[in-house]
Amino acid sequence: MAQDLLLVALDPSTHKVRLSSMTSDATLGGAVLLDLVATGHLAITGQGRKARVLVADPGPVGDAVLEASFARVRQRGRQKPSSAVGRLGKGVRAAELARLSDSGAIAPTGQRLLGIRLERHEVVDAARRDDLVARTRAVLLQDQPADATTGPLVGLLLASDQLTLVVDRADRKRATSRAKVVSEGDWASEGVRQAIAQAQALLTGVIVSSAVVGGSSS
C-alpha cells in the first residue's frame, strides 16, 4: 500500500514525492497499518480515544518492508494508534522508494543541491502509475467500485487531505464525499471489512495530529 501511495504521489514533471513532510511518516505508517490489518497481523479495538492497536498474529508477514515495520510493534501489546502508526511508518519512505527503483518503476535523477543529493525520482513505469491514478479517479469521480488496491488508497488520500494528488481542485468536494463512502470499507472482503473500516476511521485523527505536532516543532 505504501508503495502504491508513493508512486501516485511522485510528480512526473518535478520528480518530487508530493507528500507533506509533516505527515509523510504517519501517512505511510497508516498504509502499513492497513496492510497488516488486512493480513490479520494487527487489529483495532475500541473507538475514538479508546481505540487501540493490538497484535492479532505475531507470525511472519512475508514482505521485507512490512516485516521490518511489524517488528517495531510486535512485542508492544496494546498501543495508542498514534504510537503504532509512528513506529510502523519509520523508514518506510526510503525503503519503498528503493524497492520501486530496484523494480524499475522509478529511477533516481541524481540531482544535487550544494553537494547534497536530493530525493528526486523519474517515473519510468508510467503505465503503472497512470493506471493507479486513473482507477482511483474513476472510483472518486465516476462512482466505479473500489477494490483492494484503490479502496485503501482512497482512504489514505482522504485521511491525509491529499485527494488532489489524483483529482483537480475543482473536483475536490465531490471526491471527498465519495471518499468518505469508500472509506467505510465496502470494497473489502467480509472477513476484514469491519477491521479495515476501523483502521480507516482512526487514521484521519492520527495524521492530523502528526501535522499539528510537526507544525508546532518547526
JOSUL-V617655 format. One record per residue. N is the residue number from 1. RES is the residue in one small letter. PHI is phi in whole degrees, -180 to 180 (NA if undefined). PSI is psi in degrees with one decimal (NA if undefined). Layout:
BEGIN
N:RES:PHI:PSI ; N:RES:PHI:PSI
END
This chain:
BEGIN
1:m:NA:-42.4 ; 2:a:-63:-37.5 ; 3:q:-65:-43.4 ; 4:d:-62:-42.7 ; 5:l:-62:-44.2 ; 6:l:-65:-38.7 ; 7:l:-66:-42.1 ; 8:v:-65:-37.7 ; 9:a:-78:-12.7 ; 10:l:-78:116.4 ; 11:d:-80:117.8 ; 12:p:-63:-25.0 ; 13:s:-87:-37.6 ; 14:t:-100:-15.0 ; 15:h:68:15.9 ; 16:k:-99:148.8 ; 17:v:-84:114.1 ; 18:r:-88:55.6 ; 19:l:-109:136.0 ; 20:s:-55:130.2 ; 21:s:-62:-29.2 ; 22:m:-75:-26.0 ; 23:t:-120:4.2 ; 24:s:-57:-50.8 ; 25:d:-63:-40.8 ; 26:a:-67:-40.7 ; 27:t:-66:-44.0 ; 28:l:-71:-32.9 ; 29:g:-63:-36.2 ; 30:g:-64:-38.7 ; 31:a:-63:-43.4 ; 32:v:-65:-40.6 ; 33:l:-58:-45.7 ; 34:l:-62:-41.1 ; 35:d:-63:-44.6 ; 36:l:-73:-28.4 ; 37:v:-68:-42.4 ; 38:a:-64:-33.1 ; 39:t:-84:-7.5 ; 40:g:87:7.8 ; 41:h:-81:-32.4 ; 42:l:-121:156.0 ; 43:a:-140:159.7 ; 44:i:-114:131.1 ; 45:t:-122:149.5 ; 46:g:75:176.5 ; 47:q:-138:160.7 ; 48:g:57:-133.9 ; 49:r:-69:-16.3 ; 50:k:-92:-0.5 ; 51:a:-65:138.2 ; 52:r:-139:148.7 ; 53:v:-100:133.0 ; 54:l:-136:158.1 ; 55:v:-84:119.1 ; 56:a:-95:-29.7 ; 57:d:-144:108.8 ; 58:p:-80:2.4 ; 59:g:-67:169.6 ; 60:p:-62:148.3 ; 61:v:-89:-36.5 ; 62:g:93:12.3 ; 63:d:-141:130.0 ; 64:a:-60:-46.4 ; 65:v:-71:-44.7 ; 66:l:-63:-39.0 ; 67:e:-64:-41.2 ; 68:a:-63:-40.0 ; 69:s:-69:-44.7 ; 70:f:-62:-34.9 ; 71:a:-60:-27.3 ; 72:r:-79:-12.5 ; 73:v:-122:-7.8 ; 74:r:-57:-38.8 ; 75:q:-103:14.4 ; 76:r:-99:-0.5 ; 77:g:68:-151.5 ; 78:r:-69:132.5 ; 79:q:-133:151.4 ; 80:k:-66:144.1 ; 81:p:-55:-40.5 ; 82:s:-63:-38.7 ; 83:s:-68:-44.7 ; 84:a:-64:-45.9 ; 85:v:-65:-39.0 ; 86:g:-61:-44.4 ; 87:r:-68:-40.9 ; 88:l:-65:-33.7 ; 89:g:-84:-10.5 ; 90:k:-64:121.3 ; 91:g:80:-3.2 ; 92:v:-68:-38.8 ; 93:r:-57:-52.2 ; 94:a:-65:-41.5 ; 95:a:-65:-43.2 ; 96:e:-76:-33.4 ; 97:l:-64:-38.2 ; 98:a:-65:-40.1 ; 99:r:-69:-38.8 ; 100:l:-63:-37.5 ; 101:s:-68:-44.5 ; 102:d:-62:-33.3 ; 103:s:-82:-8.9 ; 104:g:88:6.9 ; 105:a:-73:-34.4 ; 106:i:-137:168.8 ; 107:a:-145:130.9 ; 108:p:-60:140.1 ; 109:t:-84:-18.8 ; 110:g:78:10.2 ; 111:q:-65:142.4 ; 112:r:-132:152.9 ; 113:l:-134:119.0 ; 114:l:53:38.8 ; 115:g:82:-5.4 ; 116:i:-97:128.5 ; 117:r:-70:128.2 ; 118:l:-88:151.7 ; 119:e:-82:87.2 ; 120:r:-132:133.8 ; 121:h:-137:136.8 ; 122:e:-86:138.1 ; 123:v:-79:113.2 ; 124:v:-92:-47.2 ; 125:d:-90:74.0 ; 126:a:-64:-31.7 ; 127:a:-63:-40.8 ; 128:r:-66:-46.0 ; 129:r:-65:-46.1 ; 130:d:-60:-37.4 ; 131:d:-65:-44.1 ; 132:l:-60:-46.7 ; 133:v:-64:-45.4 ; 134:a:-64:-42.2 ; 135:r:-67:-38.9 ; 136:t:-69:-40.7 ; 137:r:-61:-40.1 ; 138:a:-64:-36.6 ; 139:v:-66:-42.0 ; 140:l:-80:-36.0 ; 141:l:-112:-16.8 ; 142:q:-120:9.3 ; 143:d:57:29.5 ; 144:q:-71:146.4 ; 145:p:-66:139.8 ; 146:a:-79:161.7 ; 147:d:-133:-169.8 ; 148:a:-67:-13.4 ; 149:t:-97:-53.0 ; 150:t:-76:-28.6 ; 151:g:-60:-58.0 ; 152:p:-67:-30.3 ; 153:l:-64:-42.9 ; 154:v:-61:-43.2 ; 155:g:-62:-40.6 ; 156:l:-68:-41.6 ; 157:l:-65:-36.9 ; 158:l:-68:-47.6 ; 159:a:-62:-34.5 ; 160:s:-94:5.3 ; 161:d:57:45.4 ; 162:q:-131:36.1 ; 163:l:-62:-23.4 ; 164:t:-71:-0.8 ; 165:l:-68:-24.2 ; 166:v:-124:-12.9 ; 167:v:-129:156.3 ; 168:d:-70:156.0 ; 169:r:-59:-33.0 ; 170:a:-64:-24.2 ; 171:d:-99:5.3 ; 172:r:-62:-45.1 ; 173:k:-61:-46.2 ; 174:r:-63:-42.9 ; 175:a:-65:-37.4 ; 176:t:-64:-43.2 ; 177:s:-62:-43.8 ; 178:r:-68:-39.3 ; 179:a:-62:-34.9 ; 180:k:-64:-35.3 ; 181:v:-70:-46.4 ; 182:v:-62:-35.7 ; 183:s:-68:-10.3 ; 184:e:-73:-9.6 ; 185:g:88:19.2 ; 186:d:-70:-7.5 ; 187:w:-83:-18.2 ; 188:a:-83:160.0 ; 189:s:-66:153.9 ; 190:e:-57:-32.9 ; 191:g:-64:-28.4 ; 192:v:-119:2.3 ; 193:r:-57:-49.9 ; 194:q:-65:-41.4 ; 195:a:-64:-41.9 ; 196:i:-65:-43.6 ; 197:a:-61:-41.2 ; 198:q:-63:-44.3 ; 199:a:-64:-43.8 ; 200:q:-60:-42.3 ; 201:a:-64:-38.2 ; 202:l:-81:-18.9 ; 203:l:-65:-35.9 ; 204:t:-57:-48.4 ; 205:g:-63:-39.9 ; 206:v:-66:-45.5 ; 207:i:-70:-39.9 ; 208:v:-62:-42.5 ; 209:s:-61:-38.0 ; 210:s:-64:-38.7 ; 211:a:-66:-39.8 ; 212:v:-65:-45.7 ; 213:v:-64:-43.2 ; 214:g:-63:-40.2 ; 215:g:-68:-34.6 ; 216:s:-71:-31.8 ; 217:s:-90:-7.9 ; 218:s:-87:NA
END
